[in-house]
C-alpha cells in the first residue's frame, strides 16, 4: 500500500526497521536458573533476520514501482524506539504506518510520531481491497488549529485530487465561526482544488463513525483530519476520533497535530 501511495503521488520511499533490545538487569536468580542474556541475544537475532527480510521485500517492491529511496536498519533499546523513530520522521515529509488488528505494535510509537515529529502521519489499513489512487479526498473540518494544520500539510495531495469534500460535523461541538467552511473552500480554490462543502449531523454517532460514514459515501481514497490529544497526569489522552482512526483506519487517514 505504501508503495502504491508513493507511486500515485510521485514520491520516493524510505523504510526503517529496528532491532529493539530489552535491557537485561543482572540478577542472581536469573543467572542461577536461566541464561537471560543468551535468550535476549537469540530473540534479537531472530528479530534482526525478520527485519532484514522485510526491508529486502520492501526494496524489491519499491524498486519495481520506481519509488525506492533507501532502507534503514537501526539498533536500540525498546525504551529508545519511539525517540529514534521520531528523529527520522522529523527529517521526512510524511511517515506511513500500516495498522492491523486494531492496534499498532506499540501505541506509544504511533502517538510519538503524530504528536512529536512535527510532520503528518499516514495511517493505512494493512490490507486494501484495491491499489491506492488519489481521486477523491474527504477533509474533516472544525476550524481548529489541528484541522488547519492538517489541511496545510495535505495541500499538495488535495491539489492532486479530482475532488475534495470538506465535511463539518455541526452537532458534535461548537464551531467558532460560521464562515470557516466557505473561507476554506475559497482558500483551496486558489490552489486549484475543486471543493464540495458539506455539513452533517452526528445524530448520536461518534465523530469517528460519522467521518467514516462520510468518507465511504464519497468513495474517498483518503481522509484528512487533525489529531487531538492532551497530557493528563503524565498520561497521554487521545481524542475519540483520533484514537479510532489511529488504530482502526477504514481507509488511508492523514493525521496532523
C-alpha positions as CSV (number, residue, x, y, z in Angstrom):
1,X,0.0,0.0,0.0
2,X,2.8,2.4,0.9
3,X,4.4,1.7,-2.5
4,X,1.1,2.3,-4.3
5,X,0.7,5.6,-2.4
6,X,4.2,6.8,-3.3
7,X,3.7,5.9,-7.0
8,X,0.4,7.7,-7.1
9,X,1.8,11.0,-5.8
10,X,5.3,10.7,-7.4
11,X,7.2,10.4,-4.2
12,X,10.2,8.3,-3.0
13,X,10.0,5.9,-0.1
14,X,12.4,5.1,2.7
15,X,11.8,2.2,5.1
16,X,13.1,1.8,8.6
17,X,13.3,-1.4,10.7
18,X,14.6,-1.5,14.2
19,X,16.2,-4.3,16.2
20,X,14.8,-3.3,19.6
21,X,16.7,-4.9,22.5
22,X,15.4,-5.2,26.1
23,X,17.8,-4.1,28.8
24,X,18.5,-7.2,30.9
25,X,19.4,-6.3,34.5
26,X,21.7,-8.6,36.5
27,X,20.1,-11.0,38.8
28,X,21.4,-13.9,41.0
29,X,18.2,-15.9,40.4
30,X,18.3,-15.2,36.6
31,X,21.9,-16.4,36.3
32,X,21.2,-19.4,38.5
33,X,18.2,-20.8,36.6
34,X,18.1,-19.1,33.2
35,X,20.7,-17.7,30.8
36,X,18.7,-14.5,30.3
37,X,21.4,-12.6,28.2
38,X,21.6,-15.6,25.8
39,X,17.8,-15.7,25.5
40,X,17.8,-12.0,24.8
41,X,20.5,-12.3,22.2
42,X,18.6,-15.2,20.5
43,X,15.4,-13.1,20.3
44,X,17.4,-10.1,18.9
45,X,19.0,-12.3,16.2
46,X,15.5,-13.6,15.3
47,X,14.2,-10.0,15.1
48,X,17.2,-8.9,13.0
49,X,16.5,-11.7,10.5
50,X,12.9,-10.7,10.2
51,X,13.7,-7.0,9.8
52,X,16.3,-7.9,7.1
53,X,13.6,-9.9,5.2
54,X,11.0,-7.1,5.5
55,X,13.5,-4.5,4.3
56,X,14.5,-6.7,1.3
57,X,10.9,-7.3,0.4
58,X,10.2,-3.5,0.6
59,X,13.1,-2.7,-1.6
60,X,12.1,-5.1,-4.3
61,X,8.5,-3.8,-4.3
62,X,9.6,-0.1,-4.3
63,X,12.2,-0.6,-7.0
64,X,9.6,-2.3,-9.2
65,X,7.4,0.9,-9.0
66,X,10.4,3.2,-9.2
67,X,9.8,4.8,-5.8
68,X,12.8,3.3,-3.8
69,X,14.9,5.8,-1.9
70,X,16.7,3.9,0.9
71,X,16.4,1.2,3.6
72,X,17.4,1.9,7.2
73,X,18.3,-0.6,9.9
74,X,18.7,0.6,13.4
75,X,19.6,-0.9,16.8
76,X,18.3,0.5,20.0
77,X,16.7,-0.4,23.4
78,X,13.0,-0.7,23.4
79,X,12.8,2.4,25.7
80,X,14.6,4.3,22.9
81,X,12.5,3.2,20.0
82,X,9.9,5.9,19.9
83,X,12.5,8.6,20.1
84,X,14.6,7.0,17.3
85,X,11.6,6.8,15.0
86,X,10.7,10.5,15.7
87,X,14.2,11.5,14.9
88,X,13.9,10.1,11.4
89,X,10.3,11.3,11.0
90,X,11.3,14.9,11.6
91,X,13.5,14.7,8.5
92,X,10.9,13.3,6.2
93,X,7.8,14.9,4.6
94,X,5.5,12.1,5.7
95,X,5.6,9.0,7.9
96,X,3.5,6.0,6.8
97,X,2.3,3.4,9.4
98,X,0.4,0.2,8.5
99,X,-2.2,-0.8,11.0
100,X,-3.5,-4.3,11.6
101,X,-5.9,-5.9,14.1
102,X,-7.0,-2.6,15.6
103,X,-3.6,-1.8,17.1
104,X,-0.1,-0.6,16.3
105,X,2.8,-2.7,17.5
106,X,3.4,-0.1,20.3
107,X,0.8,2.6,20.9
108,X,3.5,5.0,22.2
109,X,5.4,4.8,18.9
110,X,2.3,5.9,16.9
111,X,1.5,8.7,19.4
112,X,5.0,9.9,19.4
113,X,5.2,10.1,15.6
114,X,1.9,12.1,15.4
115,X,2.5,14.5,18.3
116,X,6.2,14.9,18.3
117,X,7.6,14.6,14.8
118,X,6.3,17.9,13.5
119,X,5.1,16.2,10.3
120,X,1.9,14.4,9.2
121,X,1.5,10.7,9.6
122,X,-0.5,8.5,7.2
123,X,-2.2,5.6,8.9
124,X,-3.1,2.9,6.4
125,X,-5.0,-0.4,6.8
126,X,-2.7,-3.4,6.4
127,X,-4.9,-4.8,3.6
128,X,-6.6,-2.7,0.9
129,X,-9.2,-4.0,-1.5
130,X,-7.6,-2.2,-4.4
131,X,-4.4,-0.3,-5.3
132,X,-4.3,3.3,-4.0
133,X,-5.4,6.1,-6.4
134,X,-5.8,9.7,-5.3
135,X,-9.1,10.7,-6.9
136,X,-11.4,11.8,-4.0
137,X,-10.5,13.1,-0.6
138,X,-12.6,13.9,2.5
139,X,-11.3,16.6,4.8
140,X,-12.7,16.8,8.4
141,X,-13.0,20.5,9.2
142,X,-13.9,22.1,12.5
143,X,-11.9,25.4,12.3
144,X,-9.5,24.2,14.9
145,X,-5.7,24.5,14.9
146,X,-5.0,20.8,14.3
147,X,-7.6,20.8,11.4
148,X,-5.9,23.8,9.8
149,X,-2.5,22.2,10.2
150,X,-3.8,19.0,8.6
151,X,-5.2,21.0,5.6
152,X,-1.9,22.8,5.2
153,X,0.1,19.5,5.4
154,X,-2.2,17.8,2.9
155,X,-2.4,20.7,0.4
156,X,-0.1,19.1,-2.2
157,X,-2.3,15.9,-2.1
158,X,-5.5,17.9,-2.2
159,X,-4.2,19.7,-5.3
160,X,-3.7,16.3,-7.0
161,X,-7.1,15.0,-6.2
162,X,-10.0,15.4,-8.6
163,X,-12.5,16.3,-5.9
164,X,-12.3,17.2,-2.2
165,X,-15.3,17.0,0.2
166,X,-14.9,19.3,3.2
167,X,-17.1,17.9,6.0
168,X,-18.1,19.8,9.2
169,X,-20.0,17.8,11.8
170,X,-22.3,20.5,13.2
171,X,-23.7,19.0,16.4
172,X,-20.5,17.4,17.7
173,X,-19.0,20.5,19.2
174,X,-19.3,24.3,18.9
175,X,-17.7,25.8,15.8
176,X,-16.2,29.2,16.5
177,X,-17.4,30.8,13.3
178,X,-20.0,30.2,10.5
179,X,-17.6,31.5,7.8
180,X,-14.8,28.9,8.2
181,X,-16.2,26.4,5.6
182,X,-16.7,28.9,2.8
183,X,-13.4,30.6,3.5
184,X,-11.6,27.3,3.5
185,X,-13.2,26.5,0.1
186,X,-12.0,29.8,-1.3
187,X,-8.5,29.2,0.1
188,X,-8.4,25.7,-1.5
189,X,-9.8,27.0,-4.8
190,X,-6.9,29.4,-5.1
191,X,-4.7,26.3,-5.1
192,X,-6.7,24.8,-7.9
193,X,-8.7,22.4,-5.6
194,X,-12.3,21.6,-6.5
195,X,-14.3,21.6,-3.3
196,X,-17.7,20.5,-2.1
197,X,-18.8,21.8,1.3
198,X,-20.9,19.5,3.4
199,X,-22.3,19.8,6.9
200,X,-23.6,16.7,8.6
201,X,-25.1,15.8,12.0
202,X,-23.6,13.1,14.2
203,X,-27.1,12.1,15.2
204,X,-25.8,10.1,18.2
205,X,-22.9,8.6,16.4
206,X,-19.3,9.2,17.5
207,X,-17.3,11.7,15.4
208,X,-15.1,8.8,14.1
209,X,-18.2,6.9,12.9
210,X,-19.6,10.0,11.3
211,X,-16.4,10.8,9.4
212,X,-16.1,7.2,8.3
213,X,-19.6,7.2,7.0
214,X,-19.0,10.4,5.1
215,X,-15.7,9.1,3.6
216,X,-17.4,5.9,2.5
217,X,-20.4,7.7,0.9
218,X,-18.0,9.9,-1.0
219,X,-16.0,6.8,-2.1
220,X,-12.9,8.7,-0.9
221,X,-9.4,7.4,-1.2
222,X,-8.0,9.5,1.6
223,X,-9.3,11.1,4.8
224,X,-7.5,14.2,6.1
225,X,-8.1,15.3,9.8
226,X,-6.4,17.0,12.7
227,X,-5.1,14.8,15.6
228,X,-6.3,15.7,19.1
229,X,-4.6,14.8,22.4
230,X,-3.5,16.2,25.7
231,X,-1.5,15.2,28.7
232,X,-3.3,14.4,31.9
233,X,-1.3,13.5,34.9
234,X,1.6,12.3,32.7
235,X,-0.8,10.0,30.7
236,X,-1.4,11.0,27.1
237,X,-5.2,11.1,26.3
238,X,-6.3,10.9,22.7
239,X,-9.4,12.4,21.3
240,X,-12.0,9.8,20.4
241,X,-11.8,10.3,16.6
242,X,-8.0,10.3,16.7
243,X,-8.0,7.0,18.6
244,X,-10.4,5.3,16.2
245,X,-8.6,6.4,13.1
246,X,-5.2,5.6,14.6
247,X,-5.9,2.1,15.5
248,X,-8.7,1.1,13.1
249,X,-8.5,3.2,10.0
250,X,-11.2,2.4,7.5
251,X,-9.2,3.9,4.7
252,X,-5.9,5.8,4.5
253,X,-6.0,8.6,7.0
254,X,-3.6,11.5,7.1
255,X,-3.3,12.9,10.7
256,X,-1.6,16.1,11.7
257,X,-1.3,17.9,15.0
